[in-house]
Amino acid sequence: MFETVLVANRGEIARRIIRTVQRMGLRAVAVYSEVDAHLPFVREADEAVLIGPAPPAQSYRDMAAVIEAARQTGARAIHPGYGFLAEDPAFAARVQQAGLVWVGPPAEAIEQMGDKIRARNLVAAAGAPVSRGTKSPVKTVDEALAAGEGIGYPLMVKASAGGGGMGMAVAADPEALRTEFERVQGFADRTFGDPAVLLERFFPRVRHVEVQILGLADGRVVALGERDCSVQRRNQKLVEESPSPAVTPELRDRMVQAAIRAGEAVGYRNAGTVECLLDTSTGEFVFLEMNTRLQVEHPVTELVYGIDLVEQQLLVAAGKPVTFDPDALTPSGHAIELRVNAEDPKRFLPGPGAITAWEEPHGEGVRVDSGYAAGTTVTPHYDSLMAKLVVHGADRAQALARARAAVASFRVEGPKCNLPFFAELLENPEFVSGDYDTGLVARMRS
Amino acid sequence: MHPVAEIRAEMVANVWKVLVTQGDSVSDGDTLVILESMKMEIPVLAESDGTVSAMHVSEGDVVQEGDVIAVIG
């Protein structure tokens, strides 16, 4: 086993990985940008290397700087966390060319799953359900109308280069498609300099449910249940829970088998997540995409299965067996994660700032993965995630009760903070019933 | 004659895209600029119909909370 692991990330995830590395008796090396020098992950690492200024391209995404930091410190393995270089196949390849261990899937698997259309075709070939949609960008209204007939209405008109919910519109019929196609195409051209438009089937009431998979060192791919990530704003997750209130044992079995097949189709190793859309009215699900890395919301799976996923990642990367019996995986209870962001609780606009007060909740079944502390500063350079508040209970009702108490005693002052939104959500009848979908937050704010 | 409306930044952000120029006519809800902060893209919209009488930002600028981005008159 390698003795020193470099963590090529920042904030809460770097701190969380460092904690496991040290618990396993290994040395943890952090890399950091100038503006992050004061953060807990830098202090808590056994060694920390300054790799550049705030812009990610000059620090956390600078492959050469990260690999040089590993050389300087004698690190033999690199864990990328999520974001930054985590899903860059070129980086995975360079790490291995430098003679280091890459704590992640093979570069080829990252590449195959990184191209959305290629991934969908691959997964379909492996026998997993995929959504109906265009296989290449649509260029004219007539092409769109012809494609729309095959896909069926309502459908989603999407700028190929878009993201974060921008450049998307729903068309209920061919007449609406004419209007929306031209609008989205114009917007895409002006905004992204790329007029390519994709069409997909649109499901009015849909849940976002994903399956955690782990490719073992011996080649087997196992699944660790699902996470429901349907509480979203701007198509970005705010809350995740496991198990999903919408998934029956029969449906879980089908989803898990499909996820394992998707992983096997690309020879998957290490941790990955197969994201699906679940149509709540029919119980049908389709493959959305595969994330070839550790997911932000992995703690809900850890609490329900009682395992440390980062430890499994390191063991798999070292070619060793995992700490649990893959044939005897048993979930227990219910877990909920709330993403505590530096953003206002009404419109979810970001608001960085210096943290003047920071008191984390404690208690049975309460876990906080945080990247900040009192006296540190949330800067505008990186994402707004300050901490993940994760609770576990014997059942969903107990998890909800623990979440309410934890939210009430979590104190953050300085930056904007969305904790009041969670207080509201945890009393919302739709959320409390478990029968909600991705439109929940928009309904709460309409 | 429309009332003059100042469109202000609601947070510290980088100006990622400027989609209109002085003299353009815009409608209520049109995207004027897209700001970027904390890895989030935030469209800034016109709040009334009118003409862009002044544009105070360029792509790559940093705006502070309360800064005037554009004037619609």
Interface residues (C-beta under 8 A of the other chain):
Chain A: G163 G164 M166 F187 R190 T191 R234 A342 E343 L349 P350 G351 P352 P380 H381 Y382 D383 S384
Chain B: E10 M11 V12 A13 N14 K17 L19 T31 I34 S37 M38 K39 M40 E41 I42 P43
